[in-house]
């Protein structure tokens, strides 16, 4: 029980306390506030002295404080509580608050004395330890590298407000970064970033991996490393990027962990501690995957490698569609199947109109983005049984099984209209020209493609943004 016959010396006493301190009388009116409290709340003494909590704080907070005051005044024992205040950066400051009644010599209650000790740093380390323990427990129980890295990313995004995170892993040549995990970033962004070369002038992650040091870009829009990528960063609403290199237990560079923000922003000390912790967790996941691979038998390693190489051999690295080599194989099989069972199939050869202008005017990153969006559009509008591939450059080929002339023309026209109506990134409007043909038993593969190519040529010569059949 704190006793005082007078409150005259409280102003002097309260300023000797390094923590936040204040006093309110039994009517709930603040009569004393030390400078530490005023500085933290960014208030002047006139803003609080003679005022109640309802004059200073929100009605919700003031009501809660009044309930606590009532509890304190009804008890003869001090009350310890934990309070938090949200900062401008979205994080919280945490305070351990001791509230105790002051009495006069006649044991009359004069009011409540508050001391609030800032324990934010302690709480932040508790959060880091909590996140680290959760991630490491997950890694210990899993072997799928994609799931392990996604756990790191999801934990980081749940802890850091308005953030999107990614993990990029250095490839075997140590020259390029491959996508490890970035589930919240748009697919078109990830497609462009996947395979990005490392270098001192390459974005944030490219530089962080190359220099083996943290790279903080507070404003992507103004930083020289990001200028070639502004079309996709602007579209994805990414305006700050902080990248932390990921090292193995013996100091070998493995990749980078990045935190993106929706607005230009400088990281707080807490955010820098977080990014360092998450990068360390990512390194444990990556090393576990690497060690697991080493434990596989030689036969298993060769088999896994062959499967991976087969995938690379059949897919276009930018769009993810089938590449020219795979399309040739599918066409040969389709021709044999059609001859044997006397079934009709067709092909649609299409070309983006005036695509060279996109690269010349906006740069190749924007061109790549358009190609990726174009590919996604073709997949979305085609049938599940159709084979869609990149024939080369800005040309695409669609193999359509079991169809007649009327319906393949309808499909091509559907695709043409979808492209014509679509709003592409930055370039906004693009069109495509189509050449369509059906297979006949006397065609060889090159003859079939040649017919579609001639139809495409006719569409372009007739004004573009057209579908022609031959």
Rosetta blueprint (number, residue, H / E / L):
1 X L
2 X E
3 X E
4 X L
5 X L
6 X L
7 X L
8 X L
9 X L
10 X H
11 X H
12 X H
13 X H
14 X H
15 X H
16 X L
17 X L
18 X L
19 X L
20 X E
21 X E
22 X E
23 X E
24 X E
25 X E
26 X L
27 X L
28 X L
29 X E
30 X E
31 X E
32 X E
33 X E
34 X L
35 X H
36 X H
37 X H
38 X H
39 X H
40 X H
41 X H
42 X L
43 X L
44 X L
45 X H
46 X H
47 X H
48 X H
49 X L
50 X L
51 X L
52 X E
53 X H
54 X H
55 X H
56 X H
57 X L
58 X L
59 X H
60 X H
61 X H
62 X H
63 X H
64 X H
65 X H
66 X H
67 X H
68 X H
69 X H
70 X H
71 X H
72 X H
73 X H
74 X L
75 X L
76 X L
77 X L
78 X L
79 X E
80 X E
81 X E
82 X E
83 X E
84 X E
85 X E
86 X E
87 X L
88 X L
89 X L
90 X L
91 X L
92 X E
93 X E
94 X E
95 X E
96 X E
97 X E
98 X E
99 X E
100 X E
101 X E
102 X E
103 X E
104 X L
105 X L
106 X L
107 X L
108 X L
109 X E
110 X E
111 X E
112 X E
113 X E
114 X E
115 X E
116 X E
117 X E
118 X E
119 X L
120 X H
121 X H
122 X H
123 X H
124 X H
125 X H
126 X H
127 X H
128 X H
129 X H
130 X H
131 X H
132 X H
133 X H
134 X H
135 X H
136 X H
137 X H
138 X H
139 X H
140 X H
141 X H
142 X L
143 X L
144 X L
145 X H
146 X H
147 X H
148 X H
149 X H
150 X H
151 X H
152 X H
153 X H
154 X H
155 X H
156 X H
157 X H
158 X H
159 X H
160 X L
161 X L
162 X L
163 X E
164 X E
165 X E
166 X E
167 X E
168 X E
169 X E
170 X E
171 X L
172 X L
173 X L
174 X L
175 X L
176 X E
177 X E
178 X E
179 X E
180 X E
181 X E
182 X L
183 X L
184 X L
185 X L
186 X L
187 X H
188 X H
189 X H
190 X H
191 X H
192 X H
193 X H
194 X L
195 X L
196 X E
197 X E
198 X L
199 X L
200 X L
201 X L
202 X L
203 X L
204 X L
205 X H
206 X H
207 X H
208 X H
209 X H
210 X H
211 X H
212 X L
213 X L
214 X L
215 X E
216 X E
217 X E
218 X L
219 X L
220 X H
221 X H
222 X H
223 X L
224 X H
225 X H
226 X H
227 X H
228 X H
229 X H
230 X H
231 X H
232 X H
233 X H
234 X H
235 X H
236 X L
237 X L
238 X L
239 X L
240 X E
241 X E
242 X E
243 X E
244 X E
245 X E
246 X E
247 X E
248 X L
249 X L
250 X L
251 X L
252 X L
253 X E
254 X E
255 X E
256 X E
257 X E
258 X E
259 X E
260 X E
261 X E
262 X L
263 X L
264 X L
265 X L
266 X L
267 X L
268 X L
269 X H
270 X H
271 X H
272 X H
273 X H
274 X H
275 X H
276 X H
277 X H
278 X H
279 X H
280 X H
281 X H
282 X H
283 X H
284 X H
285 X H
286 X H
287 X H
288 X H
289 X H
290 X H
291 X H
292 X H
293 X H
294 X H
295 X H
296 X L
297 X L
298 X H
299 X H
300 X H
301 X H
302 X H
303 X H
304 X H
305 X H
306 X H
307 X H
308 X H
309 X H
310 X H
311 X H
312 X H
313 X H
314 X H
315 X E
316 X L
317 X L
318 X L
319 X L
320 X L
321 X L
322 X E
323 X L
324 X H
325 X H
326 X H
327 X H
328 X H
329 X H
330 X H
331 X H
332 X H
333 X H
334 X H
335 X H
336 X H
337 X H
338 X H
339 X H
340 X H
341 X H
342 X L
343 X L
344 X L
345 X E
346 X E
347 X E
348 X E
349 X E
350 X E
351 X E
352 X E
353 X L
354 X L
355 X H
356 X H
357 X H
358 X H
359 X H
360 X H
361 X H
362 X H
363 X L
364 X H
365 X H
366 X H
367 X H
368 X H
369 X H
370 X H
371 X H
372 X H
373 X H
374 X H
375 X H
376 X H
377 X H
378 X H
379 X H
380 X H
381 X H
382 X L
383 X L
384 X L
385 X L
386 X L
387 X E
388 X E
389 X E
390 X E
391 X E
392 X E
393 X L
394 X L
395 X E
396 X E
397 X E
398 X E
399 X E
400 X E
401 X E
402 X L
403 X L
404 X L
405 X H
406 X H
407 X H
408 X H
409 X H
410 X H
411 X H
412 X H
413 X H
414 X H
415 X H
416 X H
417 X H
418 X H
419 X H
420 X H
421 X H
422 X L
423 X L
424 X E
425 X L
426 X L
427 X L
428 X E
429 X L
430 X L
431 X L
432 X E
433 X E
434 X E
435 X E
436 X E
437 X E
438 X E
439 X L
440 X L
441 X L
442 X L
443 X L
444 X L
445 X H
446 X H
447 X H
448 X H
449 X H
450 X H
451 X H
452 X H
453 X H
454 X H
455 X H
456 X H
457 X H
458 X H
459 X H
460 X H
461 X H
462 X L
463 X L
464 X L
465 X L
466 X L
467 X E
468 X E
469 X E
470 X L
